[in-house]
Amino acid sequence: MARITTPLTDTKIKTSKAKEKDYKLSDGGGLYLLVTKAGGKHWKLKYRFNNKEKKLSLGAYPSISLSKARELREHYKSQIATNIDPNEVLKSQKTTKEQEEIKNQNTFQKIALKRLAQIESDISESHYKRSYNGLVNDVFPIIGNKPIDNVVAEDIIYILQVMMKRGVRNSAKQVYHAISKTFKWAVANAKAKRNPAADIEVSEIIGKSNEKHYPTITDDMGIRNLLISINEYTGEYSTRQALKMMAYTFVRTINIRYLEWKEIDFETKLWTIPEHKMKDRKEFIVPLTNTVINLLKDMKLYSGTAKYVFPSVKSQTTPMSDGALLGAVRRMGYSKNEFTPHGFRAMFSTIAHQKSKFNFDVIETQLAHSVGNSVSKAYNRAKYLDERVELMQWWSDYLDNIQQ
């Protein structure tokens, strides 16, 4: 004769005390309360499935009341009756929940910022800031909080369309590449399944690129007038000196603005720009003539212990802004169609190719352009250095003489 189990009562449960060993209080139908020697009370359900005895944890008392425990017992027994194992169901639910939590943690913003942090030391400061600002301003407000696998091509297209309404085509193109690279990184690191940006023909959204030519001056009289305008500029001293150094070294604006004293060797008369500041990620040498060395010595008296050669007017710890150089050129009377600071590079290139004795490779190397075949492109920091020293002296003499 089967033993009859007396159902539990709340009073019996509440008055049950811990003993030297764990013990059970049965409610019938496989449901029992396990009272541990530590004083804990935990609901368990014992059942058979495929001729195997199994147990299921239902929770602790009093969080799970007696009535709730009985309700769960009936729910799980109905599953068993339809050949469903409650343990497998719960395991599946737990796995799904964990996957959802992981998915929600892998938002596009978190992945994008993680990727940027990992590559920061491998890209230029300007590249990093441009990528970061583009993501923060145009991407994160729209898809930042989305799990990365939930981002679809339509989301990316919408971002680009919004940017194109502002007329910022170049920025839209850069943002597209930042999004695509984020997805490629995520896929490679098992944080995303695929790259939806690959489904987009970006030129169909932002249009075809028109090659950008920076306005410049290439006639002797025009160059003379520009140099005189710079020398007579009555604005900030460091801005005037920075423009003069750009004229003589024709480096990119970012390299002038972020030039640090530690990059200058006054004895060898060489300026070594570290790889992380270069567009091609390769260390670059700029030979300095006496004209430039004297300019730097004057700046040393002006900037003193500042980190940067051309510090900001507002703070000695930050470089001057890009707007300072462009603003000075505009105040000199040059419109955007006549000249920009970047135009010094085109100026040098045109004059050097037309008037100097130096060959194409030497001139292009000093412009930090890639020249030669795939073998010769393997970078040599001192490539053509002797010829480049002569080239820089030739250019310096040309600028000095043209002002007389």
MOWOFEN-V349978 format. One record per residue. PHI is phi as a letter, one per 20 degrees, with the letter a starting at -180 (* if undefined). Layout:
PHI  PHI
This chain:
*  f  f  e  e  f  g  f  c  f  f  f  f  f  e  f  d  f  c  f  c  f  b  d  c  e  d  n  m  n  e  b  d  e  e  e  f  e  o  f  c  c  f  c  c  e  b  d  b  l  m  c  e  c  c  c  e  d  p  e  e  e  g  d  f  g  f  f  f  f  f  f  g  f  f  f  f  f  f  f  f  d  m  d  e  g  f  f  f  f  f  f  f  f  f  f  f  f  f  f  f  f  f  f  f  e  f  g  f  f  f  f  f  f  f  f  f  f  e  g  f  d  c  f  f  f  f  f  f  f  f  f  f  f  f  f  e  d  d  g  f  d  c  g  e  f  g  g  f  e  f  d  g  f  f  f  f  f  g  f  f  f  f  f  f  e  m  d  f  f  f  f  f  f  f  g  f  f  f  f  f  f  f  f  f  f  f  f  d  l  d  b  e  b  d  f  f  f  e  d  e  f  f  f  e  d  n  f  f  d  g  e  d  f  f  b  c  c  e  g  f  f  f  g  f  f  f  f  f  f  f  e  f  e  e  g  g  f  f  f  f  f  f  f  f  f  f  e  d  l  e  f  g  f  f  f  f  d  f  d  f  f  e  e  d  f  f  e  l  c  d  d  e  f  g  f  d  d  f  e  m  c  g  c  d  d  f  d  e  f  g  f  g  f  f  f  f  f  f  f  f  e  e  m  e  f  f  e  f  d  f  f  f  e  b  f  e  c  f  f  e  f  f  f  f  f  f  f  f  f  f  f  o  e  f  f  e  d  a  c  g  f  f  f  f  f  g  f  g  f  f  f  f  e  d  e  e  e  f  g  f  f  f  f  f  f  e  m  e  f  c  n  e  f  f  f  f  g  f  c  g  d  g  l  f  g  f  f  f  f  f  f  f  f  f  f  f  f  f  f  f  f  e  f
